[in-house]
Amino acid sequence: MTNPEARFREAVAHQRAGELDAAEAIYRELLAAHPTLLIAHHNLIATLRARADWAGAEQALRRARAVAPHDPDIAYHLGLSLLASGNYAEGWPLYEARRSVDRDRVHAPKLPFREWRGEPVTSLLVWPEQGFGDQIMFARYVPLLKARGIEVTLVCRPGLETLLAPLGVTVIPAEGQAKLPACDAWVLMGSLPLRFGTTLDTIPDGLWLKGRAGRAGRDGEGGGQGTDGQGIGLVTRGRPTHPNDANRSLPKPIEADLFNLPGAVSLHPEDTGAKDFAETAEIVRRLERVITVDTAVAHLAGALGKPVWILLPAAGTDWRWLRGRSDSPWYPSATLFRQPTPGDWWAVVDEVRGRLGA
């Protein structure tokens, strides 16, 4: 090939212009001549993903991994692709590469005791990672640890400690420096599915909050556990610093349209006055359903067993919602509403309104 640098620049120009067929053709041409050109592998994968060619992207990731087997970014993204397709047996081990990637790295703790690999232990420290939603989702594994007779210390981000208290373990809210007890071993929360060999058929029960009276229930001011409440709780935006927030949070016109639904109320803490997730849970318990973008409240409602409609973007969809499904094996009360094309939230709103008869 003559002047591969010029051809690469040409492919990048096509990719930026949205001319994905032309970009793909040139990247494949480059890789046929220069199979170890890693940046061309990365760009080809991104091009295939932009076209929602998930099978092609997975194949490209496997070829890139064969060329660079020790590249953590390739391993991590192949792991995410496999998890999104439901191939958990192969995906979980590769998901461990999240500790080594350059962007959004998960930092393992530096503790004077070993990491847990699933062997028998008497005491275990469970370390938090990623966002609030991840910690709510992975908390379902704590009862499995207790069932093994393990004394569990669960570290969490502040704001979750009261919500997690019903798990019946030691809960330590911490950010930065914290005094932690000595344990036999520690484990990252996101590594628990790997340690338990989780498949689509063996996902643990995620309804660990259902049936819990909660603070309001104990005070006699609510806390009902049924799904016959009134009102629709809405969450229309997430944390602005989230890497996919531009895609997952709703534009203002879409947000305004949803708040015009009969019985719609905001679940944003600045509107409810909730000081933590336990207080938000008490509000959710009294609602008929929750409609939310992909935020921690989706996991909260799912763990409560509350009917929750989760609005998902077409771009950057999180692995845990899988592909092409309107249900979730992680939360039986969830219904997924997906953008048909990137940015098309109106189609999602129309589907929601149609389901509500609004």
Secondary structure as UniProt FT lines:
FT   HELIX           4..16
FT   TURN            17..18
FT   HELIX           20..33
FT   TURN            35..36
FT   HELIX           38..50
FT   TURN            51..52
FT   HELIX           54..67
FT   TURN            69..70
FT   HELIX           72..84
FT   TURN            85..86
FT   HELIX           88..95
FT   HELIX           96..99
FT   STRAND          114..115
FT   STRAND          123..127
FT   HELIX           132..138
FT   HELIX           139..141
FT   HELIX           142..147
FT   TURN            148..149
FT   STRAND          151..156
FT   TURN            158..159
FT   HELIX           161..164
FT   HELIX           165..167
FT   STRAND          170..173
FT   STRAND          185..188
FT   HELIX           189..191
FT   HELIX           192..195
FT   TURN            196..197
FT   TURN            200..201
FT   TURN            208..211
FT   HELIX           214..218
FT   TURN            219..220
FT   STRAND          232..235
FT   TURN            240..241
FT   TURN            243..244
FT   HELIX           245..248
FT   HELIX           252..259
FT   TURN            262..263
FT   STRAND          264..266
FT   HELIX           269..272
FT   HELIX           277..285
FT   STRAND          289..293
FT   HELIX           296..304
FT   STRAND          308..312
FT   HELIX           319..321
FT   TURN            329..330
FT   TURN            332..333
FT   STRAND          334..338
FT   TURN            342..343
FT   HELIX           345..356
//
